[in-house]
Amino acid sequence: MHPLPHHSPHVSVVVIGYNDAAHITHAVRSALAQGPAVREVVAVDDCSTDGTHDMLTRLAGTEPRVRVIRRETNSGGCGSPRNTGIDAVTSPYVMFLDSDDVLPPGAVHALLTAAEEEQAEVAGGLCVRRELPSGREVPWQEDLYGESAVLDRPARQPRLVYDTLCVNKLYRTDFLREHAIRFPEGRFPYEDFVFTARVLAASPRMALVPDRVYVWHVRRSADQLSISLDRADIGNWRARTEASRQAYEILLNAGQKELSRAARAKFLDHELRMYVRELGLRDAGYRSAWWAHTREYLGEYDAADWAAGPTAPGRLLGRVVLASPKPRDLPRLKELAARPARLCPPYARDADGTPVWADDLPQLTLEPYLTRPVHQLPLAVDAALRPHARATRLRLRLHEMYGRVAAAGPEALEIEWRHRDTNRPAQHTTASLRSSAGDTWTAETVVDLAALGDGTWDLRLRVRFADGTGREVTAHARTGAGLLRRGVVPSLRYGVLLVQPYATHSGALAVRLATGPRGFAAILRRRLRRLKR
């Protein structure tokens, strides 16, 4: 795409904030730094009490492009201040920015160039989630933004419903106003689900670019968690299902049947899997309320919503919830909700030999697993890491699944460790699989912990079959006596290593390492900070 040397001041950036004096000026300055294409930054203060408004007013006194609007009462959500911004902007295009995030350099240029060259009413680009303070970055829905694309209508790419963010897009202002597209007012968590559905329902011409256009800061240690991170209360789940329901109905009522169907699939594949992974962390009261509410919501789905890929992980999770009036099989469901999915034993069959979820749920058939290519099956591998002064060994076990694994001839496991924050790979090895008792195959390898170094390391595996195909998997962390126990291992390089194998929220094996006295001190400082909070 050819850069335009001088954009006219065509863009308004709406920055919203409430009691975020620590970050909001950084957000505003990142918008101003986009250059002359930004005509104005409309900073909407949702009646803050911490000095946010004063900081914005001082900034506006030195920067003529900043306009500050203070709402008289706090709305309790993000939708109302964004609507205030939509009403106030004076530019042909508008973007949205939250007070604790930033626009990376070149974001407005990339989106405005695409919108103008392609005459698009909406232009979207890549958002990255940046974990703080580590700085680890995870792209959001990166498959949608792998390359530039132009869609004459959203139905050309149904997966657009997976990107519910409003902040990684540039909108024609008159398009929003002509179609009366607004955010839900007041306290309405996940307001962007509804806004995005309203945008897609209006069938805009869209341009997609691979450029990074938004940095979403994820502060898990913040005193006040963001809505998307504060999932411990059942009210959060109810709000998420309600937003998903409204998004579906908006698309369906607009005649966007394919997009509405995709929205329901997205709920199963994204929302349901995410909350199931955390369900075991909640108390019995939460689990019962969550299960009952989810059954009620999924009861609205029709046969067509379940027909395509009934054993896809999200759909299978939903079918189990619907089939049982009470919570059950939570450890197994957590593994199935992982990415990639793992279907752990037992592998039950009904009286006719057909694969089923469990002996007492014979109506929940898994028959499609008999014909699906083996490299697409949710294979289960479990792992145990045993730190030892002489050699730390990783023991792995691959499970049979209805005879499919043996027929494919499993030959080896390709093993790799990845640093949680940097995604740096390390120690790529291959271990041969040996047939073992109980319809399993085992492999073992030595792990050089000192060569890995400080940080959290995730285990990545690939099962290799006789025909050359493979299946990428993560490993279920085995528990039991002597497993997942913190240990201190002597090291020629560091003196000592502190080793903590553990199971992630999805049950996968990972390991935390701290090297030498400095590593120990860093762990102590983090624990003290947690105690202070």
Secondary structure by P-SEA (a helix, b strand, c coil): ccccccccccbbbbbbbccccccaaaaaaaaaaccccccccbbbbcccccaaaaaaaaaaaacccbbbbbbccccccaaaaaaaaaacccccbbbbbccccccccaaaaaaaaaaaaacccbbbbbbbbbcccccbbbbcccccccccccccccccccccccccccccccccaaaaaaaccccccccccaaaaaaaaaaaaaccbbbbbccccbbbbbcccccccccccccccaaaaaaaaaaaaaaaaaaaaacaaaaaaaaaaaaaacaaaaaaaacccccaaaaaaaaaaaaaaaccccccccccccccaaaaaaaaaaacccccaaaaaaaaaccccccccccccccccccccccccccccccccccccccccbbbbbbbbbbcccbbbbbbbbbbcccccccccccccbbbbbccccccccccbbbbbbbbcccbbbbbbbbccccccccbbbbbbbbbccccbbbbbbbcccccccccccbbbbbccccbbbbbbbbcccbbbbbbbbccaaaaaaaaaaaaaaaac
